[in-house]
Structures are given as C-alpha cells and as structure tokens.
Amino acid sequence: MCAALLALAQLSLAGGIRAGEIEPRAYVNTPVGINFLLAGFSFSDGGLSTEASSPVKDAQLEMPSGILACARSFEVLGKSAKIDAIVPFSHLSGSATVAGEIRERVVSGFNDPRFRFSVNLHGAPALSMEEFASYRQDVIIGASIQVSAPLGQYEEEKLVNLGNNRWFVKPDIGLSKAWGDFTLELSTGVFLFTDNDDFYGGKTLEQDPVLTAQLHATYNFGRGIWAALSGTYDYGGQTTVGGVSGDDTQKNSRMGATLALPVNRKNSIKIFASNAIDTSVGTDYDLIGAVWQYRWGKGL
C-alpha cells in the first residue's frame, strides 16, 4: 500500500504548478511606475515518468490553461524592482493504469495563485520612462522570492487536483550579461514546500526541495521584438508519504523558445513553446501558449 501511495504522490502533483517552467528576461531593467496586465492561454499534453517498479503506468494528461496576471515596477533604494501576481485556471483530463486498474480524472478550476517580489541588485538603476531611453544594459544581478498559496481546487478524496494543498516558497537569483543586442541570462533557485497533511488516503505528503537552474539566450531585433532560446534543469523533490520515502528524485531537463511581438506602444504578444529533453520522474509534457500584455503608466 505504501509503495502504491509513493507512486501516486507523483501522479497527484501532475495537475499542480510544476518546476520546469521557463521564464526568459526575468531580470531585465524596467522603467519604474509602469503597470502590466496580462492574459494568456496554454495547452500541455504528455505523460508521467516513474521508476520501473511503480504501479502507475501509461499516464496521459491534457491540460488547457488560462492565466490572469498583473505587475508593477517601482524603486527600492535606487534600484528597479517589481511585484507580480498570477492566477491560473485549468481544465485537466487524463487517465492512468494504477496497479492494473484504469483511473480517469476530469476536473476544472483554479490552480494555486503565485505572488512574487523581485529586485535588481546591480546594473539596473531605477529610471523613469524618459531616462530609460538612454539606458544600455551591461551586467545585471537580481534576486526574487515567489510564494504560492494553497487556494486552488483540491479534494482530499481525489488523486489528481489542480491545487497542491500546500505552500511553496521559491527564492531565486539571476545574472544577465548583454553584448549589444544579444543577452545571456543564468538564474538558479529552489522550491521549498510545506507538507500536505490532507493527502490522498488520509496520509501526509512531504517533498524535499527542488533545485532549479535556467539558461536563456535572447536576441533583441529592435522595435520591441525579441526571441529567446532557453533550457532548464531540476533536481530533487523526493517525496515521503506516511513516513515512507520514495525513490523518486527528479533529474529533469527541458528546452523552450519564446517570441515577443509588439502590437503598439502599450500592447504586445508573447508566443512560447517548450518540451521535455529528459524526465527521470514527474510529468513529461509538451507545452505551447501565448500571452497578451497591456502596459500603462507615466511616460507611456
């Protein structure tokens, strides 16, 4: 029974917020006093990689998702900073064979929302829109902390949910270096999870931290058009259910691409896609999506 629950722990996390998310230009400089409103849609499709002895087989998941997000840039001790909030909504459908029995799940609702504070510690002074016109990036060092609150859809008696019924905190630090229109960005962070005391079967789910690193190569074509190639690697996240630890440490890598296109001075569209390179344990999925962004503030 414990072995089955350990395998089901990975399946239960499939519907929630995943490590492996790719985010280029997280530490670029932004004029202060600018507000952002974003709306987006994505579609992910894939399976679940488990250890060979796992009773979970042939897992297939599809998840169209929408997001609403807002952000604001401001000054902190002469440096540029930003706060943002993301509210995702998803429809998940999937099936898996668990110990020889086919399980199916269809559910719609909110995922856990996320809130983040980021600040550029070096190389990105707080500038107005007018001052920003003459800014040229060299080296930027930044840091952020993101929090996910357990407010998404969750039913204890169901194996797969859209929310994870636990908090996570993710501190992150990044380095960005520009050579003319080309920028290379490296960031590393760690997901720290609280326990889920209402896990499936009346057990407690614990998960070790997940270390994550991202590398992005971005080219600025001018007039607000840019493109990025990205890679990410995650390590850790071993789960423990009811005091029994599983053999499910993640060693997962992904690659992706992003293209940003301006519509006018205040509106832009971002198109993105990513796929798994190697997935030892966890969701092995392909993702495609688009985000519309509207910005307003002083100087626009």
C-alpha positions, 0 to 999 in steps of 0.5 A: 500500500505504501509503495502504491501511495509513493507512486501516486504522490507523483501522479497527484502533483501532475495537475499542480504548478510544476518546476520546469517552467521557463521564464526568459528576461526575468531580470531585465531593467524596467522603467519604474511606475509602469503597470502590466496586465496580462492574459494568456492561454496554454495547452500541455499534453504528455505523460508521467515518468516513474521508476520501473517498479511503480504501479502507475503506468501509461499516464496521459494528461491534457491540460488547457490553461488560462492565466490572469496576471498583473505587475508593477515596477517601482524603486527600492533604494535606487534600484528597479524592482517589481511585484507580480501576481498570477492566477491560473485556471485549468481544465485537466483530463487524463487517465492512468493504469494504477496497479492494473486498474484504469483511473480517469480524472476530469476536473476544472478550476483554479490552480494555486495563485503565485505572488512574487517580489523581485529586485535588481541588485546591480546594473539596473538603476531605477529610471523613469520612462524618459531616462530609460531611453538612454539606458544600455544594459551591461551586467545585471544581478537580481534576486526574487522570492515567489510564494504560492498559496494553497487556494486552488481546487483540491479534494482530499478524496481525489488523486489528481487536483489542480491545487497542491494543498500546500505552500511553496516558497521559491527564492531565486537569483539571476545574472544577465550579461548583454553584448549589444543586442544579444543577452545571456541570462543564468538564474538558479533557485529552489522550491521549498514546500510545506507538507500536505497533511490532507493527502490522498488516503488520509496520509501526509505528503512531504517533498524535499526541495527542488533545485532549479537552474535556467539558461536563456539566450535572447536576441533583441531585433529592435522595435520591441521584438525579441526571441529567446532560446532557453533550457532548464534543469531540476533536481530533487523533490523526493517525496515521503508519504506516511513516513515512507520515502520514495525513490523518486528524485527528479533529474529533469531537463527541458528546452523552450523558445519564446517570441515577443511581438509588439502590437503598439506602444502599450500592447504586445504578444508573447508566443512560447513553446517548450518540451521535455529533453529528459524526465527521470520522474514527474510529468513529461509534457509538451507545452505551447501558449501565448500571452497578451500584455497591456502596459500603462503608466507615466511616460507611456 
